[in-house]
Amino acid sequence: MKMKVLLIVTIIFSVAFNISCSSNIDKAKDLIKAKMFKEAIPILNESISKSPTNPESHFLLGECYLNEGQLSQAYKSFERAISLDSGYSSIVGDTFFELAAELLKKGRDNEAYRFFSKSAEIEPSNKDKISDFYYELGKGTSIQESLKVVSLLDTATKFSQVHNEDISTYLYDSGIKLQSSSDLKNAITFFEKCAMLFPEKRMSISEHMLNTASDIIKTNPDNATKFMKLSLQFNESSSDKIISMIKENRQTIEKKGHSTTVNLLYDLGNKFRTHKVAMSKMIFNIAKREENLDEIKSFSAYYSKATSLNKEFSRCPEIDCAYYYALDMWIKGKEKSAEKEFYKMFKKSPSSKFVRKLQKQLAPTGDIAYLKPDEKKLIATVYEGRNFFWLSTGKVELSTSAGKNRMVDVNNGVYYTGLGNISREGTKVFVRNPNSKAVSIFYVIASGISYN
């Protein structure tokens, strides 16, 4: 009789205990549904203390910890639930997936990626689902937000290759669409990501860039060379086609090309030695064109690249080559080198148009006088005690109204000197040719001069 009573009491206690646990879980569920996660935690801990092998209590506790941001506690609770019942792996995986999806929609990309990764770790079958989520979100984002789109699609490929072919096509087509709307910056973002993820697409992208360059090279060689450079970036073997295109359109390029074109020609010349001379000549011709337009800064930049590829341009004995070399030295602040080159030019051909042009750069206020035998000429009136510099193609006499004079015996046919500091304002400067033949004299005077 006593045994029966004890058994009945035990059964009643057990039922009451289970009802109590069940009641706690139901209370916790209601609190979780109301998003009162903090309040649900002690109730679930009480339930676990009474029934530590109940996987549902551990799962619900993990869900509460997760929403409260207590990740280490959440992971422990989830792991315990799965260890008690392996069926919870898919439930936990889905929990992480849903949380990650919400975070990603809110722009919390890094957190989302971490929870998606956890979802895939716990339930590997979720990888395709995660990839699909990123793929659809990427496609649903405006292609003008290129960085965001390619990031989403890139992440899709990290979880699964299920959409790789579609992503490859989407990236390539989006690049072409953006390029056609003149949004080259975003287009390149798509093309670069496409080439990085799917190397087999590099050749197609390169060919597309080359075709674009071919379409516009006659009207806009600078833009065309941008696309040539991109073509090389995606496929270096396109260099032969690019060089052929450049040579076929040489006149247009030399007439209309600027810095972008020059940079490409320079890069090609450096990379492919057999084409170095041809590329340098084109750059040199572009530099000469800029000089003729008085675009001195761009002339110097282009000329430097031309001579870097081909030293002959700076060693050329012809007077035009000497002119470009001297002008470049002058622009770079190397006055002595420029003046030295100018003297050589002046000696060789004082009346040359290149001598005149360089004179305007070295001494805009200077002049060239031509003196007949025994001719004397008043060439300036000096003020403010400035120096008077001159050179000539023969021995000449320089004198001033202040009584200073100097006869110079010219050994090399060219002389460059200073008359000295003229202290008296209004001092007149004369030059006389004591020779039996005509000579030329070039004079440069600093500011404070009245020219005659």
Buried (B, 14 or more C-beta within 10 A) or exposed (E): EEEEEEEEEEEEEEEEEEEBBBEBBEBBBEBBEEEEBEBBBEBBBBBBEBBEEBBBBBBBBBBBBBBBEBEEBBBBBBBBBBEBBEEBBBBBBBBBBEBBBEBBEEEBBEBBBBBBBBBBEBBEEBBBBBBBBBBEBBBEBEBEEBEBBBBBBBBBBBBBEBBBEEBBEBBBEBBBBBBEEEBBEBBBBBBBBBBEBBEEBBBBBBBBBBEBBBEBBEEBBBBBBBBBBBBBBBBEEBBEBBBEBBEEBBEBBBEBBBBBBBBBBBBBBBEBEEBBEBBBBBBBBBBBBBBEEEBBEBBBBBBBBBBBBBEBBBEBEEBBBBBBBBBBBBBEEBEEBBBBBBBBBBBBEBEBEBBEBBBEBBBEBBBBBBBEEEBEBEBBBBBEEBBBBBBBBBBBBBBBBBEBEBEBEBEEBBBBEEBEEBEEEEBBBBBBBBBEEEBBBBBBBBEEBEEE
